[in-house]
């Protein structure tokens, strides 16, 4: 799953240039990945709760932009990664100085 998540975030990796930014990208990606297994209504509720709850002091414009990215990622998951049916439960990101290494933990059972 580490390689899969790394491929999943490929279109967005060029926008990150710090470890903190990479962590933020991975947080959005995992939100999108796990939300992709929910109904449309549950997805909206989850994305709203996480983005608005996690960034209450940020502008509505920023929160709206982040939500849009998450919805794009949900569509990317469905379109290009539909064969992967496990929730992502944790990750570890290591900056080696020349590259980032990603280790991902996922559920043992596949989602329906």
Backbone as CSV, one residue per row, in Angstrom:
resi,resn,N_x,N_y,N_z,CA_x,CA_y,CA_z,C_x,C_y,C_z
1,UNK,0.812,-1.194,0.000,0.000,0.000,0.000,0.858,1.262,0.000
2,UNK,2.076,1.159,0.452,2.951,2.333,0.456,3.182,2.844,-0.959
3,UNK,3.499,1.934,-1.869,3.710,2.325,-3.264,2.420,2.841,-3.892
4,UNK,1.296,2.232,-3.527,0.004,2.645,-4.080,-0.316,4.073,-3.648
5,UNK,-0.159,4.371,-2.355,-0.439,5.723,-1.884,0.528,6.726,-2.498
6,UNK,1.776,6.341,-2.649,2.764,7.214,-3.282,2.337,7.542,-4.716
7,UNK,1.863,6.537,-5.451,1.365,6.764,-6.812,0.087,7.603,-6.803
8,UNK,-0.756,7.365,-5.811,-2.020,8.084,-5.704,-1.796,9.596,-5.577
9,UNK,-0.786,10.009,-4.835,-0.539,11.437,-4.626,0.383,12.046,-5.678
10,UNK,0.779,11.263,-6.665,1.742,11.729,-7.677,1.391,13.079,-8.296
11,UNK,0.138,13.340,-8.686,-0.150,14.632,-9.320,0.023,15.834,-8.388
12,UNK,0.102,15.582,-7.097,0.161,16.664,-6.118,1.543,16.828,-5.481
13,UNK,2.417,15.868,-5.694,3.725,15.889,-5.016,4.573,17.091,-5.395
14,UNK,4.460,17.591,-6.610,5.294,18.724,-7.022,4.944,19.996,-6.255
15,UNK,3.779,20.023,-5.626,3.355,21.208,-4.870,3.903,21.229,-3.448
16,UNK,4.531,20.139,-3.022,5.059,20.086,-1.655,6.578,20.151,-1.676
17,UNK,7.116,20.966,-0.764,8.576,21.095,-0.726,9.131,21.052,0.695
18,UNK,8.274,20.706,1.662,8.733,20.535,3.037,8.091,19.282,3.614
19,UNK,8.658,18.802,4.688,8.093,17.634,5.359,6.693,17.945,5.875
20,UNK,6.494,19.126,6.434,5.163,19.501,6.927,4.141,19.517,5.796
21,UNK,4.514,20.071,4.661,3.602,20.106,3.514,3.294,18.685,3.037
22,UNK,4.272,17.818,3.082,4.057,16.429,2.681,3.062,15.755,3.619
23,UNK,3.208,16.018,4.926,2.264,15.457,5.898,0.846,15.964,5.633
24,UNK,0.701,17.237,5.314,-0.625,17.793,5.013,-1.213,17.130,3.769
25,UNK,-0.384,16.940,2.745,-0.843,16.267,1.529,-1.293,14.843,1.842
26,UNK,-0.518,14.133,2.624,-0.879,12.756,2.971,-2.161,12.705,3.795
27,UNK,-2.354,13.673,4.671,-3.578,13.725,5.458,-4.793,13.890,4.549
28,UNK,-4.707,14.798,3.583,-5.802,14.982,2.627,-6.008,13.726,1.782
29,UNK,-4.923,13.121,1.359,-5.014,11.922,0.519,-5.667,10.763,1.263
30,UNK,-5.309,10.583,2.515,-5.886,9.489,3.299,-7.358,9.769,3.592
31,UNK,-7.693,11.031,3.853,-9.097,11.400,4.014,-9.873,11.024,2.762
32,UNK,-9.370,11.398,1.609,-10.040,11.099,0.343,-10.120,9.594,0.104
33,UNK,-9.027,8.907,0.339,-8.975,7.460,0.114,-10.049,6.759,0.941
34,UNK,-10.076,7.041,2.230,-11.023,6.364,3.111,-12.458,6.816,2.851
35,UNK,-12.649,8.079,2.516,-13.986,8.579,2.221,-14.542,7.945,0.950
36,UNK,-13.670,7.516,0.058,-14.130,6.947,-1.217,-14.975,5.693,-1.027
37,UNK,-14.896,5.069,0.128,-15.672,3.860,0.396,-17.067,4.168,0.935
38,UNK,-17.362,5.444,1.172,-18.628,5.858,1.755,-19.607,6.319,0.676
39,UNK,-20.858,6.446,1.054,-21.858,7.021,0.153,-21.530,8.495,-0.066
40,UNK,-22.113,9.100,-1.083,-21.852,10.514,-1.384,-22.200,11.397,-0.185
41,UNK,-23.306,11.125,0.452,-23.721,11.914,1.624,-22.716,11.763,2.756
42,UNK,-22.301,10.537,3.027,-21.329,10.295,4.098,-19.978,10.923,3.767
43,UNK,-19.611,10.919,2.493,-18.367,11.572,2.076,-18.409,13.053,2.408
44,UNK,-19.491,13.716,2.002,-19.631,15.161,2.271,-19.547,15.446,3.764
45,UNK,-20.248,14.651,4.548,-20.237,14.847,5.997,-18.836,14.663,6.569
46,UNK,-18.144,13.638,6.115,-16.798,13.368,6.606,-15.831,14.482,6.210
47,UNK,-15.863,14.889,4.948,-14.959,15.931,4.465,-15.241,17.245,5.191
48,UNK,-16.504,17.595,5.337,-16.866,18.822,6.057,-16.352,18.769,7.494
49,UNK,-16.612,17.669,8.172,-16.221,17.523,9.576,-14.707,17.623,9.747
50,UNK,-13.974,16.937,8.903,-12.522,16.910,9.048,-11.895,18.250,8.661
51,UNK,-12.265,18.799,7.514,-11.649,20.044,7.054,-12.087,21.218,7.929
52,UNK,-13.388,21.369,8.135,-13.864,22.497,8.938,-13.437,22.357,10.397
53,UNK,-13.513,21.137,10.921,-13.125,20.903,12.313,-11.634,21.019,12.544
54,UNK,-10.847,20.635,11.545,-9.393,20.677,11.686,-8.786,22.036,11.412
55,UNK,-9.529,22.889,10.704,-9.013,24.216,10.336,-10.053,25.311,10.615
56,UNK,-10.572,25.363,11.841,-11.660,26.308,12.105,-11.267,27.772,11.967
57,UNK,-10.007,28.099,12.158,-9.600,29.507,12.110,-9.147,29.938,10.715
58,UNK,-9.105,29.009,9.764,-8.706,29.348,8.398,-9.881,29.953,7.634
59,UNK,-9.567,30.633,6.561,-10.608,31.276,5.763,-11.495,30.237,5.081
60,UNK,-12.711,30.648,4.803,-13.642,29.773,4.083,-13.081,29.434,2.705
61,UNK,-12.383,30.389,2.099,-11.785,30.163,0.780,-10.762,29.035,0.832
62,UNK,-9.903,29.028,1.845,-8.904,27.973,1.982,-9.585,26.635,2.239
63,UNK,-10.532,26.609,3.180,-11.226,25.350,3.479,-11.952,24.824,2.246
64,UNK,-12.577,25.710,1.497,-13.279,25.310,0.277,-12.303,24.726,-0.745
65,UNK,-11.157,25.348,-0.892,-10.144,24.845,-1.819,-9.630,23.474,-1.427
66,UNK,-9.419,23.264,-0.130,-8.956,21.963,0.347,-10.017,20.888,0.127
67,UNK,-11.270,21.252,0.358,-12.350,20.292,0.115,-12.393,19.905,-1.362
68,UNK,-12.204,20.871,-2.235,-12.210,20.582,-3.664,-11.090,19.600,-4.022
69,UNK,-9.920,19.793,-3.436,-8.812,18.868,-3.674,-9.179,17.466,-3.194
70,UNK,-9.792,17.376,-2.022,-10.195,16.069,-1.490,-11.191,15.400,-2.431
71,UNK,-12.169,16.152,-2.935,-13.146,15.563,-3.869,-12.478,15.116,-5.171
72,UNK,-11.492,15.874,-5.643,-10.734,15.453,-6.825,-9.994,14.149,-6.539
73,UNK,-9.437,14.048,-5.339,-8.722,12.829,-4.959,-9.667,11.638,-4.842
74,UNK,-10.872,11.874,-4.330,-11.857,10.789,-4.248,-12.152,10.264,-5.652
75,UNK,-12.336,11.163,-6.585,-12.591,10.753,-7.967,-11.372,10.020,-8.546
76,UNK,-10.177,10.506,-8.243,-8.953,9.827,-8.696,-8.886,8.411,-8.133
77,UNK,-9.253,8.252,-6.872,-9.247,6.925,-6.251,-10.196,6.001,-7.005
78,UNK,-11.401,6.473,-7.273,-12.396,5.654,-7.971,-11.973,5.321,-9.397
79,UNK,-11.360,6.274,-10.056,-11.016,6.107,-11.462,-9.774,5.257,-11.671
80,UNK,-8.753,5.478,-10.855,-7.458,4.840,-11.111,-7.031,3.793,-10.076
81,UNK,-7.716,3.733,-8.953,-7.265,2.841,-7.876,-8.423,2.033,-7.285
82,UNK,-9.438,1.794,-8.070,-10.640,1.127,-7.559,-10.397,-0.311,-7.107
83,UNK,-9.363,-0.930,-7.612,-9.097,-2.316,-7.221,-8.553,-2.444,-5.801
84,UNK,-8.122,-1.340,-5.208,-7.605,-1.345,-3.838,-8.744,-1.011,-2.894
85,UNK,-9.083,-1.951,-2.019,-10.294,-1.847,-1.204,-9.994,-1.848,0.298
86,UNK,-8.841,-1.370,0.686,-8.499,-1.336,2.113,-8.397,0.098,2.597
87,UNK,-8.928,0.351,3.796,-8.760,1.655,4.412,-7.317,1.835,4.849
88,UNK,-6.848,3.043,4.768,-5.515,3.378,5.271,-5.688,3.850,6.708
89,UNK,-4.927,3.259,7.629,-5.106,3.605,9.034,-3.950,4.409,9.612
90,UNK,-2.795,4.358,8.980,-1.664,5.135,9.495,-0.567,5.161,8.438
91,UNK,0.366,6.068,8.630,1.517,6.130,7.740,2.713,6.676,8.508
92,UNK,3.867,6.428,7.950,5.106,7.001,8.480,5.873,7.569,7.299
93,UNK,6.240,8.822,7.407,6.992,9.500,6.361,8.395,9.767,6.875
94,UNK,9.389,9.372,6.091,10.785,9.587,6.468,11.462,10.418,5.392
95,UNK,12.089,11.498,5.820,12.872,12.347,4.917,14.316,11.891,5.013
96,UNK,14.834,11.307,3.936,16.201,10.793,3.947,17.226,11.872,3.616
97,UNK,16.734,13.053,3.268,17.624,14.128,2.846,17.676,14.258,1.335
98,UNK,17.435,13.156,0.650,17.411,13.185,-0.814,16.048,12.789,-1.381
99,UNK,15.225,12.122,-0.544,13.897,11.697,-0.963,13.040,11.425,0.262
100,UNK,11.754,11.250,0.016,10.838,10.859,1.074,10.516,9.382,0.921
101,UNK,10.478,8.697,2.045,10.075,7.288,2.057,8.777,7.187,2.830
102,UNK,7.873,6.384,2.320,6.540,6.283,2.894,6.246,4.841,3.257
103,UNK,5.790,4.627,4.491,5.326,3.329,4.937,3.875,3.492,5.372
104,UNK,3.014,2.612,4.881,1.581,2.729,5.102,1.058,1.476,5.788
105,UNK,0.167,1.703,6.766,-0.562,0.604,7.404,-2.013,0.694,6.938
106,UNK,-2.550,-0.452,6.550,-3.937,-0.483,6.084,-4.678,-1.614,6.801
107,UNK,-5.998,-1.573,6.651,-6.801,-2.637,7.269,-6.494,-3.969,6.591
108,UNK,-6.668,-5.031,7.338,-6.418,-6.354,6.789,-7.536,-6.795,5.865
109,UNK,-8.762,-6.380,6.195,-9.904,-6.764,5.372,-10.245,-5.687,4.378
110,UNK,-10.719,-6.136,3.226,-11.118,-5.196,2.182,-12.499,-4.631,2.495
111,UNK,-12.711,-3.400,2.045,-14.010,-2.755,2.183,-14.944,-3.308,1.128
112,UNK,-16.221,-3.267,1.388,-17.201,-3.760,0.411,-17.595,-2.673,-0.540
